[in-house]
Amino acid sequence: MTTVTSTGSTAAAATTSTATTTKAKSGFGAMGTADFIKLMTTQMRQQDPFNPMDNKDMLAQMAQFSSLSATTDMSTTLKEIATKLDAVLTAQQAAQATAATTADTTAKTA
């Protein structure tokens, strides 16, 4: 990640504000698209106009965020699938237990 340096007090305030917001959340994984856009616009506002950030760096940051977002979404989806599979397994075990009980009852009455 490219760091932005500035001598103005606005940059210090923006950095402090961003740092405070990030600390209030539980890590970078809790950052959303709005947080990324806010960070990117702050970076762009504070950069030196005579030495702007390289387009490659900006694209790399956007690609990293996109990859992180996709991984987070995939993790959430996999957790949901695991929860549903657990529910199906529980229902299947209950059905087998009921079938076994019914078979025992039928065998005893015959």
PAZAPA-4460 file (N, C-alpha, C; in steps of 0.05 Angstrom, whole numbers, plus 32768, in hexadecimal, padded with zeros to 4 digits):
% residues 110
    n_x    n_y    n_z   ca_x   ca_y   ca_z    c_x    c_y    c_z   seq   type   mol
   8011   7FE9   8000   8000   8000   8000   8012   8019   8000     1      M     A
   800B   802C   7FF0   801B   8044   7FEF   8012   8057   8005     2      T     A
   8025   8063   8012   801E   8075   8028   801D   8092   801D     3      T     A
   800C   80A2   8028   8009   80BD   8020   8015   80CF   8035     4      V     A
   8027   80E0   802E   8033   80F2   8042   802B   810F   803B     5      T     A
   8026   811E   804F   801E   813A   804B   8027   814A   8063     6      S     A
   802B   8164   805F   8034   8175   8075   801D   8184   8080     7      T     A
   8005   8182   8074   7FEE   8191   807E   7FE0   8184   8095     8      G     A
   7FD2   8194   80A6   7FC4   8189   80BD   7FAB   817A   80B4     9      S     A
   7FA1   817F   809C   7F8A   8171   8092   7F90   8153   808F    10      T     A
   7FA8   814E   8085   7FB0   8132   8081   7FB2   8124   809C    11      A     A
   7FBD   8131   80B0   7FBF   8125   80CA   7FA3   8120   80D6    12      A     A
   7F91   8132   80D2   7F76   812F   80DC   7F68   8117   80CD    13      A     A
   7F6C   8116   80B3   7F5F   8100   80A4   7F6B   80E5   80AC    14      A     A
   7F86   80E5   80B0   7F93   80CC   80B9   7F89   80C4   80D4    15      T     A
   7F87   80D7   80E7   7F7D   80D1   8101   7F60   80C7   8101    16      T     A
   7F50   80D4   80F0   7F34   80CC   80EE   7F32   80B0   80E3    17      S     A
   7F41   80AA   80CE   7F41   808F   80C2   7F4B   807B   80D6    18      T     A
   7F60   8081   80E4   7F6B   806E   80F7   7F57   8069   810D    19      A     A
   7F49   807D   8117   7F36   807A   812C   7F1F   8068   8122    20      T     A
   7F16   806D   8109   7F00   805D   80FE   7F09   8040   80FB    21      T     A
   7F21   803B   80F2   7F2B   8020   80EE   7F2E   8012   8109    22      T     A
   7F37   8020   811E   7F3B   8013   8138   7F20   800C   8144    23      K     A
   7F0B   801B   813F   7EF1   8016   814A   7EE6   7FFC   813F    24      A     A
   7EED   7FF5   8126   7EE4   7FDC   811A   7EF8   7FC6   8121    25      K     A
   7EF0   7FAD   811A   7F02   7F97   8120   7F14   7F90   8108    26      S     A
   7F27   7FA0   8103   7F3B   7F9A   80EE   7F33   7FA2   80D2    27      G     A
   7F45   7F9D   80BF   7F40   7FA5   80A4   7F29   7F95   8097    28      F     A
   7F23   7F7D   80A1   7F0E   7F6D   8096   7EF3   7F7A   809A    29      G     A
   7EF0   7F8C   80AD   7ED7   7F99   80B2   7ED3   7FB2   80A0    30      A     A
   7EE7   7FB9   8091   7EE5   7FD0   807F   7ED3   7FC9   8067    31      M     A
   7EC2   7FDB   8060   7EB1   7FD7   804A   7EB8   7FE8   8032    32      G     A
   7EA8   7FE7   801E   7EAD   7FF7   8006   7EAD   8015   800C    33      T     A
   7E9B   801E   801D   7E9A   803A   8024   7EB4   8043   8031    34      A     A
   7EBF   8032   8043   7ED8   8038   8050   7EEF   803A   803C    35      D     A
   7EEF   8028   8029   7F04   8028   8014   7F03   8041   8004    36      F     A
   7EEA   8049   7FFB   7EE7   8061   7FEB   7EF0   807A   7FFB    37      I     A
   7EE9   807B   8015   7EF1   8091   8026   7F0F   8093   8028    38      K     A
   7F1C   807C   802C   7F39   807B   802E   7F46   8083   8014    39      L     A
   7F3B   8079   7FFD   7F47   8080   7FE3   7F44   809D   7FDD    40      M     A
   7F2C   80A9   7FE3   7F29   80C6   7FDD   7F3A   80D7   7FEF    41      T     A
   7F3E   80CE   8008   7F50   80DD   801A   7F6D   80DB   800F    42      T     A
   7F75   80C4   8006   7F8F   80C1   7FFA   7F93   80D4   7FE2    43      Q     A
   7F7F   80D4   7FD1   7F81   80E4   7FB9   7F81   8102   7FC0    44      M     A
   7F72   810A   7FD4   7F71   8126   7FDC   7F8C   812F   7FE8    45      R     A
   7F9A   811D   7FF6   7FB2   8125   8004   7FCB   8120   7FF4    46      Q     A
   7FC9   8115   7FDD   7FE2   8110   7FCE   7FED   8129   7FC2    47      Q     A
   8007   8129   7FBC   8015   813F   7FB0   800E   8141   7F93    48      D     A
   8003   8157   7F8A   7FFA   8159   7F6E   8012   8158   7F5A    49      P     A
   802A   815E   7F64   8042   815D   7F52   804E   8142   7F52    50      F     A
   8046   8130   7F64   8050   8115   7F65   8038   8103   7F6D    51      N     A
   8024   8100   7F5B   800D   80F0   7F61   8013   80D3   7F63    52      P     A
   8000   80C5   7F70   8002   80A8   7F73   8002   809B   7F57    53      M     A
   8012   8087   7F54   8013   8078   7F3A   7FF9   8069   7F36    54      D     A
   7FEF   8069   7F1E   7FD6   805B   7F17   7FD8   803D   7F1E    55      N     A
   7FF0   8032   7F1B   7FF4   8016   7F22   7FEE   8011   7F3F    56      K     A
   7FF8   8023   7F50   7FF4   8020   7F6D   7FD6   8022   7F74    57      D     A
   7FC8   8035   7F68   7FAB   8038   7F6C   7F9C   801F   7F64    58      M     A
   7FA2   8014   7F4C   7F95   7FFC   7F42   7F9C   7FE4   7F54    59      L     A
   7FB4   7FE3   7F5E   7FBC   7FCD   7F6F   7FAC   7FCE   7F89    60      A     A
   7FA8   7FE6   7F94   7F98   7FE8   7FAD   7F7B   7FE0   7FA8    61      Q     A
   7F70   7FE9   7F91   7F54   7FE2   7F8B   7F52   7FC3   7F86    62      M     A
   7F65   7FB7   7F7A   7F65   7F9A   7F75   7F67   7F8B   7F90    63      A     A
   7F78   7F95   7FA2   7F7A   7F88   7FBC   7F60   7F8A   7FCB    64      Q     A
   7F53   7FA1   7FCB   7F3A   7FA4   7FD9   7F25   7F92   7FCD    65      F     A
   7F24   7F91   7FB2   7F11   7F80   7FA5   7F15   7F62   7FAC    66      S     A
   7F2E   7F5A   7FAD   7F34   7F3F   7FB4   7F2C   7F39   7FD1    67      S     A
   7F32   7F4C   7FE3   7F2A   7F49   7FFF   7F0C   7F47   8002    68      L     A
   7EFE   7F58   7FF4   7EE1   7F58   7FF5   7ED6   7F3D   7FEB    69      S     A
   7EE1   7F33   7FD5   7ED7   7F1A   7FCA   7EDD   7F03   7FDD    70      A     A
   7EF4   7F03   7FEA   7EFB   7EEE   7FFE   7EE8   7EEF   8016    71      T     A
   7EE2   7F07   801F   7ED0   7F0B   8035   7EB4   7F01   802E    72      T     A
   7EAB   7F08   8016   7E90   7EFE   800D   7E90   7EE0   800B    73      D     A
   7EA6   7ED4   8001   7EA7   7EB7   7FFE   7EA7   7EAA   8019    74      M     A
   7EB5   7EB5   802C   7EB6   7EAA   8047   7E9A   7EAB   8054    75      S     A
   7E8C   7EC0   8050   7E70   7EC2   805B   7E5E   7EAE   804E    76      T     A
   7E61   7EAA   8033   7E50   7E97   8025   7E57   7E7A   802E    77      T     A
   7E70   7E74   8032   7E78   7E59   803B   7E6D   7E54   8058    78      L     A
   7E6D   7E68   8069   7E62   7E65   8084   7E44   7E5F   8083    79      K     A
   7E36   7E6D   8071   7E1A   7E69   806D   7E15   7E4C   8063    80      E     A
   7E25   7E43   8050   7E22   7E28   8045   7E27   7E14   805B    81      I     A
   7E3B   7E18   806C   7E41   7E06   8081   7E2A   7E04   8095    82      A     A
   7E1E   7E1B   809B   7E08   7E1C   80AE   7DF0   7E0C   80A2    83      T     A
   7DEB   7E10   8089   7DD5   7E01   807C   7DDA   7DE3   807B    84      K     A
   7DF3   7DDC   8075   7DFA   7DBF   8075   7DF7   7DB3   8090    85      L     A
   7DFE   7DC2   80A5   7DFB   7DB8   80C1   7DDD   7DB3   80C6    86      D     A
   7DCC   7DC5   80BD   7DAF   7DC2   80C1   7DA5   7DAA   80B3    87      A     A
   7DAE   7DA5   809A   7DA6   7D8E   808B   7DAF   7D74   8098    88      V     A
   7DC8   7D74   80A2   7DD2   7D5D   80B0   7DC2   7D57   80C9    89      L     A
   7DBC   7D6B   80D8   7DAC   7D68   80F0   7D90   7D5D   80EA    90      T     A
   7D84   7D67   80D5   7D6A   7D5D   80CC   7D6B   7D40   80C3    91      A     A
   7D81   7D3A   80B5   7D85   7D1E   80AB   7D88   7D0B   80C3    92      Q     A
   7D98   7D13   80D7   7D9C   7D02   80EE   7D82   7CFF   80FE    93      Q     A
   7D72   7D14   80FF   7D58   7D11   810D   7D46   7CFF   80FE    94      A     A
   7D46   7D00   80E3   7D35   7CEE   80D3   7D3E   7CD1   80D6    95      A     A
   7D58   7CCD   80D7   7D63   7CB2   80DB   7D5B   7CA7   80F6    96      Q     A
   7D5C   7CB8   810B   7D55   7CAF   8126   7D37   7CA9   8127    97      A     A
   7D27   7CB9   8119   7D0A   7CB3   8118   7D04   7C99   810A    98      T     A
   7D12   7C95   80F3   7D0F   7C7D   80E4   7D17   7C64   80F4    99      A     A
   7D2D   7C67   8103   7D36   7C50   8114   7D22   7C4A   812A   100      A     A
   7D17   7C5F   8136   7D03   7C5C   814B   7CE9   7C4F   8140   101      T     A
   7CE1   7C58   8128   7CC9   7C4D   811B   7CCE   7C2F   8114   102      T     A
   7CE6   7C29   810B   7CEC   7C0D   8104   7CEC   7BFB   811D   103      A     A
   7CF6   7C06   8133   7CF6   7BF6   814C   7CDA   7BF2   8156   104      D     A
   7CC9   7C06   8154   7CAD   7C04   815D   7C9E   7BF1   814B   105      T     A
   7CA3   7BF1   8131   7C96   7BDF   811F   7C9E   7BC2   8123   106      T     A
   7CB8   7BBE   8129   7CC2   7BA3   812E   7CB6   7B98   8148   107      A     A
   7CB3   7BA8   815C   7CA8   7B9E   8176   7C8B   7B98   8174   108      K     A
   7C7C   7BA6   8163   7C5F   7BA1   8161   7C59   7B8A   814F   109      T     A
   7C6C   7B81   813F   7C67   7B6B   812C   7C6A   7B50   8138   110      A     A
***
